[in-house]
Amino acid sequence: MNVTVDLSFLIAVKDMREEQRRFFHLTKEAKAKKLPQLWAQRKNCLDSSRQLEALVDIRLDQYLNGKEVARD
């Protein structure tokens, strides 16, 4: 089975993964340096990552439930 997805979906997945990597890097750095501004950046990054995850989850559900799906 072939599934066709929009390029925007792949970009959203890539952005989500980059934000997750950034979150884990900031967590490590914040724990090591114990600076409040790093913890604030980490929190903002987490919020952004969650928003991207929600977007990706919605789009995945649409694709997997037959909406916007092209099958061979």
Secondary structure in CASP SS format (residue, H / E / C, confidence):
PFRMAT SS
TARGET T0000
AUTHOR 0000-0000-0000
METHOD secondary structure of the structure
MODEL  1
M C 1.00
N C 1.00
V C 1.00
T C 1.00
V C 1.00
D C 1.00
L H 1.00
S H 1.00
F H 1.00
L H 1.00
I H 1.00
A H 1.00
V H 1.00
K H 1.00
D H 1.00
M H 1.00
R H 1.00
E H 1.00
E H 1.00
Q H 1.00
R H 1.00
R H 1.00
F H 1.00
F H 1.00
H H 1.00
L H 1.00
T H 1.00
K H 1.00
E H 1.00
A H 1.00
K H 1.00
A H 1.00
K H 1.00
K C 1.00
L C 1.00
P H 1.00
Q H 1.00
L H 1.00
W H 1.00
A H 1.00
Q H 1.00
R H 1.00
K H 1.00
N H 1.00
C H 1.00
L H 1.00
D H 1.00
S H 1.00
S H 1.00
R H 1.00
Q H 1.00
L H 1.00
E H 1.00
A H 1.00
L H 1.00
V H 1.00
D H 1.00
I H 1.00
R H 1.00
L H 1.00
D H 1.00
Q H 1.00
Y H 1.00
L H 1.00
N C 1.00
G C 1.00
K C 1.00
E C 1.00
V C 1.00
A C 1.00
R C 1.00
D C 1.00
END
